[in-house]
Amino acid sequence: MQSVSDGRPQAPLKVVVAKPGLDGHDRGAKVVARALRDSGMEVVYTGIYQTPESILRAVVQEDADVLGLSSLSGAHLEYAKEIGRLLRDNDRADVLFLVGGTVPPEDAEILYGYGVHAVFGPGTPTGDLVAYIKAHARRVGTAYGT
């Protein structure tokens, strides 16, 4: 367990890694899940072919700090928009919402408008992802004004 500034133990960060829609390619999501787990985070991998509602259900049931959406199918805009709306509508805008996969750079600004906090493209070192999560999770409500 990590400790907060007053010395009390703090539970490990909890991350849901999800594969929305018909995207059946999950090797990258599994690599990310393993790297996050190896860094001390608690990781829940939803598996492939998830709906936005099932992803939200996992975030709520697990009381996740972070949601990582993995997309290789090109449907990242549609799914991120719906999931961002579901997070807000269900009072979970405090979740650090990340998207990774084959996302064209010009789509990043659109994703940010849907509530995504960061986008990680192919080849991003897992250490960069771990560092970003550790720096930003549990600060979303204050750092991002939600």
Backbone torsions as a table, in degrees:
resi	resn	phi	psi	omega
1	MET	NA	141.6	173.8
2	GLN	-81.1	163.8	175.8
3	SER	-121.1	147.5	176.5
4	VAL	-84.6	176.2	-173.1
5	SER	-60.1	-25.8	-179.7
6	ASP	-89.6	7.5	175.5
7	GLY	90.0	-8.6	178.3
8	ARG	-71.8	143.5	177.8
9	PRO	-66.7	145.3	177.6
10	GLN	-121.7	135.6	-179.6
11	ALA	-62.0	152.5	176.5
12	PRO	-62.1	153.0	174.9
13	LEU	-60.6	140.8	178.4
14	LYS	-110.5	125.8	-175.4
15	VAL	-122.2	131.5	170.4
16	VAL	-102.3	124.3	174.9
17	VAL	-106.9	123.9	-171.7
18	ALA	-129.2	148.2	176.1
19	LYS	-119.4	103.8	-177.1
20	PRO	-83.0	156.0	170.1
21	GLY	67.4	-147.6	-174.3
22	LEU	-92.4	11.1	179.3
23	ASP	-72.4	105.7	-177.0
24	GLY	-95.0	2.9	-179.5
25	HIS	-89.9	108.3	-174.5
26	ASP	-122.9	13.0	179.7
27	ARG	-59.5	-46.0	179.8
28	GLY	-62.3	-41.9	179.4
29	ALA	-62.0	-38.6	179.2
30	LYS	-69.4	-36.6	176.7
31	VAL	-63.8	-44.6	178.5
32	VAL	-63.0	-46.5	-179.9
33	ALA	-58.0	-43.4	179.3
34	ARG	-64.3	-43.3	-179.8
35	ALA	-63.4	-40.8	178.9
36	LEU	-66.6	-41.9	178.1
37	ARG	-62.9	-43.9	179.8
38	ASP	-63.5	-23.8	179.7
39	SER	-86.5	0.7	176.6
40	GLY	104.1	2.2	178.3
41	MET	-85.5	153.8	173.3
42	GLU	-90.9	124.2	-173.1
43	VAL	-120.2	133.8	173.5
44	VAL	-116.5	117.5	177.3
45	TYR	-100.9	122.8	-174.3
46	THR	-76.5	-18.7	-172.8
47	GLY	87.7	179.3	-175.7
48	ILE	-87.1	167.5	174.1
49	TYR	64.6	42.4	-179.0
50	GLN	-92.2	146.8	173.6
51	THR	-88.9	160.4	174.5
52	PRO	-56.0	-38.9	180.0
53	GLU	-65.4	-39.5	179.3
54	SER	-69.9	-32.5	176.8
55	ILE	-67.7	-45.8	176.5
56	LEU	-58.8	-43.8	-179.9
57	ARG	-57.7	-41.9	178.6
58	ALA	-64.3	-42.4	179.2
59	VAL	-61.1	-45.4	-178.2
60	VAL	-69.1	-49.0	-178.2
61	GLN	-61.8	-37.1	-178.3
62	GLU	-87.2	-7.0	-175.4
63	ASP	51.1	52.6	-173.9
64	ALA	-71.0	147.8	172.6
65	ASP	-88.4	-28.0	-172.3
66	VAL	-137.9	141.7	170.0
67	LEU	-121.9	122.1	175.1
68	GLY	-110.2	116.6	179.9
69	LEU	-100.0	124.7	179.8
70	SER	-107.2	124.5	-177.1
71	SER	-136.5	125.2	174.5
72	LEU	-120.3	-1.8	-171.4
73	SER	-92.6	-8.7	-177.5
74	GLY	89.5	1.9	-178.5
75	ALA	-99.4	18.7	-174.7
76	HIS	-61.6	-36.3	-179.2
77	LEU	-64.8	-47.7	-179.5
78	GLU	-60.5	-48.6	-176.7
79	TYR	-70.9	-40.7	179.4
80	ALA	-64.2	-38.9	178.3
81	LYS	-60.8	-47.8	-178.6
82	GLU	-67.3	-43.3	-178.7
83	ILE	-68.2	-40.0	176.0
84	GLY	-59.3	-42.4	177.6
85	ARG	-63.4	-44.7	-180.0
86	LEU	-62.7	-39.9	177.8
87	LEU	-61.0	-46.8	179.7
88	ARG	-64.8	-45.1	-177.8
89	ASP	-65.0	-21.9	-178.1
90	ASN	-109.7	24.3	177.0
91	ASP	55.2	38.4	176.9
92	ARG	-121.8	30.2	175.7
93	ALA	-69.2	-5.4	176.7
94	ASP	-78.7	-7.8	-179.2
95	VAL	-78.8	131.7	174.3
96	LEU	-70.8	114.0	-172.3
97	PHE	-105.0	114.6	-177.2
98	LEU	-118.6	148.1	174.7
99	VAL	-126.5	134.8	176.9
100	GLY	-134.7	159.0	178.5
101	GLY	127.6	-154.4	-178.1
102	THR	-86.8	84.0	-178.1
103	VAL	-114.6	117.4	177.7
104	PRO	-60.5	140.7	-177.7
105	PRO	-53.6	-35.2	-178.9
106	GLU	-68.6	-15.2	178.0
107	ASP	-83.8	-15.0	-175.8
108	ALA	-59.6	-46.6	-179.0
109	GLU	-61.6	-38.1	177.4
110	ILE	-63.5	-44.1	179.4
111	LEU	-61.2	-40.8	178.4
112	TYR	-60.5	-36.5	177.0
113	GLY	-65.3	-22.2	178.2
114	TYR	-88.8	-0.9	179.2
115	GLY	104.9	2.3	176.6
116	VAL	-73.3	135.6	-177.7
117	HIS	-91.0	-30.2	179.2
118	ALA	-156.3	152.4	179.0
119	VAL	-123.0	132.1	-179.4
120	PHE	-121.3	117.9	-177.4
121	GLY	-87.9	179.3	179.0
122	PRO	-57.9	141.2	177.2
123	GLY	85.1	-0.4	176.9
124	THR	-63.2	125.0	176.8
125	PRO	-60.2	136.1	-178.7
126	THR	-60.5	-30.2	177.3
127	GLY	-61.8	-34.7	177.1
128	ASP	-66.0	-41.0	178.8
129	LEU	-64.4	-46.1	178.5
130	VAL	-58.8	-46.6	-178.9
131	ALA	-62.6	-41.7	179.6
132	TYR	-62.3	-47.2	-179.3
133	ILE	-61.3	-46.4	-178.9
134	LYS	-63.3	-32.2	-179.6
135	ALA	-78.8	-27.3	-170.7
136	HIS	-115.9	-23.2	-179.4
137	ALA	-64.5	149.9	-179.8
138	ARG	68.7	3.2	175.1
139	ARG	-114.9	-0.2	-171.7
140	VAL	-58.0	-46.6	-177.3
141	GLY	-57.8	-36.6	-179.9
142	THR	-94.3	-41.9	-174.8
143	ALA	-69.7	-30.2	-176.6
144	TYR	-110.0	6.9	174.9
145	GLY	69.1	22.8	179.8
146	THR	-91.7	NA	NA
